[in-house]
Amino acid sequence: MNAPANLRYTKDHEWISLEGNVATIGITDFAQGELGDIVYVDISSKGKALGAEEVFGTVEAVKTVSDLFIPVPGTITEVNPALESQPELVNSDPYGEGWMVKMTVDNTADVEALMTADAYTALVS
């Protein structure tokens, strides 16, 4: 399982990277592996202000549908347009081309309070 050290993680298997007050969010390598082949990503929360752990969309795999939870409070500013036609990017490149949303974070300190890669790896081991 891959968990890059430069990211932060949630117990719900989302990852977050922060540049200034803009965060990029996706699901972890562990999560995509557990879900299996992803066939559809539904995110209709662009422009919405959400609180931590609120649902920002769903991901549909061959056998299941799973909610996506926002890691920290903020406003969704962008949805990855590539996922409309290529949802499998979440499987093949969960930390790169398979990112899901970008958001403006209300408080950057909230990101630092999330799990480190080591803590996340321990959680899923």
Secondary structure, DSSP 8 states (H G I E B T S, - for coil): ----TTSEE-TTSEEEEEETTEEEEEE-HHHHHHH-SEEEEE---TT-EE-TT-EEEEEEESS-EEEEE-SSSEEEEEE-THHHH-TTHHHH-TTTTT--EEEEES-THHHHTSB-HHHHHHHH-
